[in-house]
């Protein structure tokens, strides 16, 4: 593709992109709001699940502790009865040690139980708070999503047509040039290709272009950019041709 045709195609591509931008602007902050709410709701779900999982594990562990406590108490009673019947100091001391160890275990289990119950109370309140917040956010999300879907449906056919047009022009441009165009467009928030405007200035940043650049631009032997803003410069004749084509 010769440079002139490439510049014309890029300029036409940008015109379609600007129309798509216009449709997106009509939606305002709704898309961003919906996306943000989706993330928030997803985070809340994760936090609720995390706390509920802990509560389930807490119930299971408390049952285990109750069982262990019962076994330790039985063990203490058993060793106490045995100690009464022993005949030597060695046996007495050994059983006394077993009883002391069991009592230490008893205290350890009681401490763990108290700790679980305290955390359980906190987690329970946290779940209630998170579920309430989730319900509120879900209502706002549902309302905004419906509003966004209604806006999208109003311009669906128009957007679909522009997307198809964009694909047609984009396919005509080589990957490197298309990538350059899209990078500049992103950096400049819209216009990557601009004509020369009054007083021989760049149509993007309005800095005056050097005389040599103006001569180079008329030659159309390569794609030139503004030295100040980096936008691709397009001769006015291409802009005029594009406008004429549309009228035709």
Secondary structure, DSSP 8 states (H G I E B T S, - for coil): --HHHHHHHHHHHHHHHHHHHHHHHHTTTHHHHHHHHHHHHHHHHHHHHHHHHHHHHHHHHHHHHHHHHHHHHHHHHHHHHHHHH--SHHHHHHHHHHHHHHHHHHHHHHHHHHHHHHHHHHHHHHHHHHHHHHHHHHHHHHHHHHHHHHHHHHTHHHHHHHHHHHHHHHTTS-HHHHHHHHHHHHHHTT-SEEEEEGGGEETTT--B--HHHHHHHHHTSS--B-TTT--EEE-HHHHHHHHHHHH-
